[in-house]
Amino acid sequence: MKETFSLRDIVMSLEKQAAFHREQMVQHAEKEAYHRGLRTTHETELGIITSRLEAFRAATAAAMEIAGREAPQSAVAEAVDYGSASNPKLTNMVRTVLEEMGPHEPFGPIGVHAEVDRRFGSGLRSRIGVRQIADILRRLARTGAIHRLRTGIPHHESRYVRRRP
Protein backbone atom coordinates (compact mmCIF):
# COMPACT_ATOMS: atom_id res chain seq x y z
CA MET A 1 0.00 0.00 0.00
CA LYS A 2 1.29 3.33 -1.05
CA GLU A 3 0.89 6.43 0.98
CA THR A 4 0.22 9.58 -0.81
CA PHE A 5 1.77 12.77 0.38
CA SER A 6 0.86 16.19 -0.68
CA LEU A 7 3.51 18.48 -1.99
CA ARG A 8 3.14 20.64 1.03
CA ASP A 9 3.70 17.67 3.40
CA ILE A 10 6.78 16.63 1.50
CA VAL A 11 8.30 20.13 1.60
CA MET A 12 7.52 20.51 5.30
CA SER A 13 9.04 17.12 6.08
CA LEU A 14 12.19 17.89 4.13
CA GLU A 15 12.53 21.35 5.73
CA LYS A 16 12.10 19.79 9.16
CA GLN A 17 14.81 17.22 8.45
CA ALA A 18 17.13 19.92 7.03
CA ALA A 19 16.63 22.10 10.13
CA PHE A 20 17.37 19.15 12.41
CA HIS A 21 20.58 18.34 10.54
CA ARG A 22 21.65 22.02 10.56
CA GLU A 23 21.21 22.14 14.33
CA GLN A 24 23.18 18.93 14.70
CA MET A 25 25.97 20.31 12.49
CA VAL A 26 26.17 23.49 14.59
CA GLN A 27 26.18 21.51 17.85
CA HIS A 28 28.86 19.14 16.62
CA ALA A 29 30.93 22.02 15.26
CA GLU A 30 30.78 23.66 18.71
CA LYS A 31 31.65 20.36 20.36
CA GLU A 32 34.45 19.86 17.88
CA ALA A 33 35.93 23.26 18.74
CA TYR A 34 35.54 22.53 22.45
CA HIS A 35 37.09 19.08 22.15
CA ARG A 36 39.89 20.43 19.96
CA GLY A 37 40.72 22.88 22.78
CA LEU A 38 40.60 20.07 25.33
CA ARG A 39 42.81 17.94 23.11
CA THR A 40 45.37 20.74 22.86
CA THR A 41 45.33 21.18 26.64
CA HIS A 42 45.76 17.46 27.23
CA GLU A 43 48.55 17.22 24.64
CA THR A 44 50.44 20.02 26.41
CA GLU A 45 49.95 18.43 29.84
CA LEU A 46 50.97 15.01 28.50
CA GLY A 47 54.19 16.48 27.10
CA ILE A 48 55.07 18.11 30.43
CA ILE A 49 54.23 14.99 32.45
CA THR A 50 56.12 12.70 30.08
CA SER A 51 59.28 14.82 30.24
CA ARG A 52 59.13 15.02 34.05
CA LEU A 53 58.44 11.29 34.31
CA GLU A 54 61.52 10.52 32.20
CA ALA A 55 63.62 12.87 34.35
CA PHE A 56 62.24 11.24 37.50
CA ARG A 57 63.03 7.75 36.19
CA ALA A 58 66.58 8.80 35.32
CA ALA A 59 67.08 10.38 38.76
CA THR A 60 65.61 7.31 40.47
CA ALA A 61 67.89 4.98 38.53
CA ALA A 62 70.92 7.09 39.48
CA ALA A 63 69.82 7.21 43.14
CA MET A 64 69.28 3.43 43.22
CA GLU A 65 72.77 2.92 41.78
CA ILE A 66 74.31 5.14 44.47
CA ALA A 67 72.20 3.57 47.23
CA GLY A 68 73.45 0.13 46.21
CA ARG A 69 77.06 1.06 46.98
CA GLU A 70 78.65 0.23 50.31
CA ALA A 71 79.11 3.11 52.71
CA PRO A 72 82.70 4.29 53.15
CA GLN A 73 84.40 3.28 56.40
CA SER A 74 84.68 6.85 57.70
CA ALA A 75 80.91 7.36 57.38
CA VAL A 76 80.26 4.13 59.29
CA ALA A 77 82.67 5.17 62.06
CA GLU A 78 80.89 8.52 62.44
CA ALA A 79 77.55 6.77 62.86
CA VAL A 80 78.65 5.19 66.16
CA ASP A 81 77.33 7.00 69.24
CA TYR A 82 80.20 7.89 71.58
CA GLY A 83 78.04 9.82 74.04
CA SER A 84 78.62 13.32 75.34
CA ALA A 85 81.88 14.76 76.65
CA SER A 86 80.66 14.49 80.24
CA ASN A 87 79.17 11.00 79.88
CA PRO A 88 81.18 9.13 77.21
CA LYS A 89 80.37 5.64 76.02
CA LEU A 90 83.80 4.11 76.52
CA THR A 91 82.73 0.65 75.37
CA ASN A 92 81.85 2.02 71.93
CA MET A 93 85.21 3.80 71.79
CA VAL A 94 87.06 0.59 72.74
CA ARG A 95 85.09 -1.43 70.17
CA THR A 96 86.02 1.10 67.46
CA VAL A 97 89.72 0.80 68.34
CA LEU A 98 89.53 -3.02 68.43
CA GLU A 99 87.77 -3.25 65.03
CA GLU A 100 90.83 -1.79 63.34
CA MET A 101 93.20 -4.33 64.89
CA GLY A 102 94.01 -7.62 63.23
CA PRO A 103 91.99 -10.64 64.40
CA HIS A 104 95.04 -12.36 65.96
CA GLU A 105 96.95 -9.24 67.03
CA PRO A 106 97.47 -9.33 70.82
CA PHE A 107 96.62 -6.24 72.84
CA GLY A 108 96.30 -5.14 76.44
CA PRO A 109 94.59 -2.40 78.43
CA ILE A 110 97.57 -0.04 78.30
CA GLY A 111 97.82 -0.08 74.49
CA VAL A 112 94.06 0.22 74.03
CA HIS A 113 93.97 3.06 76.58
CA ALA A 114 96.70 4.93 74.71
CA GLU A 115 94.82 4.58 71.40
CA VAL A 116 91.44 5.59 72.89
CA ASP A 117 93.08 8.58 74.59
CA ARG A 118 94.82 9.59 71.35
CA ARG A 119 91.61 9.41 69.28
CA PHE A 120 88.93 10.56 71.68
CA GLY A 121 90.79 12.25 74.58
CA SER A 122 90.46 15.79 73.26
CA GLY A 123 86.65 15.49 73.14
CA LEU A 124 86.28 14.21 76.72
CA ARG A 125 85.73 16.37 79.77
CA SER A 126 87.89 14.21 82.07
CA ARG A 127 90.67 11.77 81.39
CA ILE A 128 89.90 8.07 81.28
CA GLY A 129 91.95 5.58 83.24
CA VAL A 130 93.65 2.34 82.29
CA ARG A 131 91.55 0.63 84.95
CA GLN A 132 88.34 1.63 83.13
CA ILE A 133 89.70 0.17 79.89
CA ALA A 134 90.76 -3.03 81.70
CA ASP A 135 87.23 -3.40 83.09
CA ILE A 136 85.72 -3.00 79.62
CA LEU A 137 88.15 -5.58 78.16
CA ARG A 138 87.29 -8.09 80.93
CA ARG A 139 83.58 -7.58 80.25
CA LEU A 140 84.07 -8.05 76.48
CA ALA A 141 86.05 -11.25 77.17
CA ARG A 142 83.30 -12.52 79.47
CA THR A 143 80.67 -11.97 76.76
CA GLY A 144 82.82 -13.65 74.10
CA ALA A 145 83.46 -10.55 71.97
CA ILE A 146 87.23 -10.96 72.51
CA HIS A 147 89.38 -13.78 73.93
CA ARG A 148 91.86 -13.63 76.79
CA LEU A 149 95.31 -15.03 76.05
CA ARG A 150 96.83 -14.38 79.46
CA THR A 151 95.42 -13.26 82.81
CA GLY A 152 97.10 -10.19 84.24
CA ILE A 153 99.27 -10.31 87.33
CA PRO A 154 101.12 -7.49 89.12
CA HIS A 155 103.59 -5.89 86.70
CA HIS A 156 102.14 -7.86 83.72
CA GLU A 157 98.93 -6.81 82.06
CA SER A 158 96.31 -9.16 80.63
CA ARG A 159 96.60 -9.96 76.92
CA TYR A 160 93.66 -10.38 74.57
CA VAL A 161 92.94 -11.11 70.89
CA ARG A 162 89.84 -10.48 68.83
CA ARG A 163 89.63 -14.10 67.61
CA ARG A 164 90.85 -17.24 69.26
CA PRO A 165 94.09 -18.46 67.55
C-alpha positions as CSV (number, residue, x, y, z in Angstrom):
1,M,0.0,0.0,0.0
2,K,1.3,3.3,-1.0
3,E,0.9,6.4,1.0
4,T,0.2,9.6,-0.8
5,F,1.8,12.8,0.4
6,S,0.9,16.2,-0.7
7,L,3.5,18.5,-2.0
8,R,3.1,20.6,1.0
9,D,3.7,17.7,3.4
10,I,6.8,16.6,1.5
11,V,8.3,20.1,1.6
12,M,7.5,20.5,5.3
13,S,9.0,17.1,6.1
14,L,12.2,17.9,4.1
15,E,12.5,21.3,5.7
16,K,12.1,19.8,9.2
17,Q,14.8,17.2,8.4
18,A,17.1,19.9,7.0
19,A,16.6,22.1,10.1
20,F,17.4,19.1,12.4
21,H,20.6,18.3,10.5
22,R,21.7,22.0,10.6
23,E,21.2,22.1,14.3
24,Q,23.2,18.9,14.7
25,M,26.0,20.3,12.5
26,V,26.2,23.5,14.6
27,Q,26.2,21.5,17.9
28,H,28.9,19.1,16.6
29,A,30.9,22.0,15.3
30,E,30.8,23.7,18.7
31,K,31.6,20.4,20.4
32,E,34.5,19.9,17.9
33,A,35.9,23.3,18.7
34,Y,35.5,22.5,22.5
35,H,37.1,19.1,22.1
36,R,39.9,20.4,20.0
37,G,40.7,22.9,22.8
38,L,40.6,20.1,25.3
39,R,42.8,17.9,23.1
40,T,45.4,20.7,22.9
41,T,45.3,21.2,26.6
42,H,45.8,17.5,27.2
43,E,48.6,17.2,24.6
44,T,50.4,20.0,26.4
45,E,50.0,18.4,29.8
46,L,51.0,15.0,28.5
47,G,54.2,16.5,27.1
48,I,55.1,18.1,30.4
49,I,54.2,15.0,32.5
50,T,56.1,12.7,30.1
51,S,59.3,14.8,30.2
52,R,59.1,15.0,34.0
53,L,58.4,11.3,34.3
54,E,61.5,10.5,32.2
55,A,63.6,12.9,34.3
56,F,62.2,11.2,37.5
57,R,63.0,7.7,36.2
58,A,66.6,8.8,35.3
59,A,67.1,10.4,38.8
60,T,65.6,7.3,40.5
61,A,67.9,5.0,38.5
62,A,70.9,7.1,39.5
63,A,69.8,7.2,43.1
64,M,69.3,3.4,43.2
65,E,72.8,2.9,41.8
66,I,74.3,5.1,44.5
67,A,72.2,3.6,47.2
68,G,73.5,0.1,46.2
69,R,77.1,1.1,47.0
70,E,78.6,0.2,50.3
71,A,79.1,3.1,52.7
72,P,82.7,4.3,53.2
73,Q,84.4,3.3,56.4
74,S,84.7,6.8,57.7
75,A,80.9,7.4,57.4
76,V,80.3,4.1,59.3
77,A,82.7,5.2,62.1
78,E,80.9,8.5,62.4
79,A,77.5,6.8,62.9
80,V,78.7,5.2,66.2
81,D,77.3,7.0,69.2
82,Y,80.2,7.9,71.6
83,G,78.0,9.8,74.0
84,S,78.6,13.3,75.3
85,A,81.9,14.8,76.6
86,S,80.7,14.5,80.2
87,N,79.2,11.0,79.9
88,P,81.2,9.1,77.2
89,K,80.4,5.6,76.0
90,L,83.8,4.1,76.5
91,T,82.7,0.7,75.4
92,N,81.9,2.0,71.9
93,M,85.2,3.8,71.8
94,V,87.1,0.6,72.7
95,R,85.1,-1.4,70.2
96,T,86.0,1.1,67.5
97,V,89.7,0.8,68.3
98,L,89.5,-3.0,68.4
99,E,87.8,-3.2,65.0
100,E,90.8,-1.8,63.3
101,M,93.2,-4.3,64.9
102,G,94.0,-7.6,63.2
103,P,92.0,-10.6,64.4
104,H,95.0,-12.4,66.0
105,E,96.9,-9.2,67.0
106,P,97.5,-9.3,70.8
107,F,96.6,-6.2,72.8
108,G,96.3,-5.1,76.4
109,P,94.6,-2.4,78.4
110,I,97.6,0.0,78.3
111,G,97.8,-0.1,74.5
112,V,94.1,0.2,74.0
113,H,94.0,3.1,76.6
114,A,96.7,4.9,74.7
115,E,94.8,4.6,71.4
116,V,91.4,5.6,72.9
117,D,93.1,8.6,74.6
118,R,94.8,9.6,71.4
119,R,91.6,9.4,69.3
120,F,88.9,10.6,71.7
121,G,90.8,12.3,74.6
122,S,90.5,15.8,73.3
123,G,86.6,15.5,73.1
124,L,86.3,14.2,76.7
125,R,85.7,16.4,79.8
126,S,87.9,14.2,82.1
127,R,90.7,11.8,81.4
128,I,89.9,8.1,81.3
129,G,91.9,5.6,83.2
130,V,93.7,2.3,82.3
131,R,91.6,0.6,85.0
132,Q,88.3,1.6,83.1
133,I,89.7,0.2,79.9
134,A,90.8,-3.0,81.7
135,D,87.2,-3.4,83.1
136,I,85.7,-3.0,79.6
137,L,88.1,-5.6,78.2
138,R,87.3,-8.1,80.9
139,R,83.6,-7.6,80.3
140,L,84.1,-8.1,76.5
141,A,86.0,-11.2,77.2
142,R,83.3,-12.5,79.5
143,T,80.7,-12.0,76.8
144,G,82.8,-13.7,74.1
145,A,83.5,-10.5,72.0
146,I,87.2,-11.0,72.5
147,H,89.4,-13.8,73.9
148,R,91.9,-13.6,76.8
149,L,95.3,-15.0,76.0
150,R,96.8,-14.4,79.5
151,T,95.4,-13.3,82.8
152,G,97.1,-10.2,84.2
153,I,99.3,-10.3,87.3
154,P,101.1,-7.5,89.1
155,H,103.6,-5.9,86.7
156,H,102.1,-7.9,83.7
157,E,98.9,-6.8,82.1
158,S,96.3,-9.2,80.6
159,R,96.6,-10.0,76.9
160,Y,93.7,-10.4,74.6
161,V,92.9,-11.1,70.9
162,R,89.8,-10.5,68.8
163,R,89.6,-14.1,67.6
164,R,90.9,-17.2,69.3
165,P,94.1,-18.5,67.6
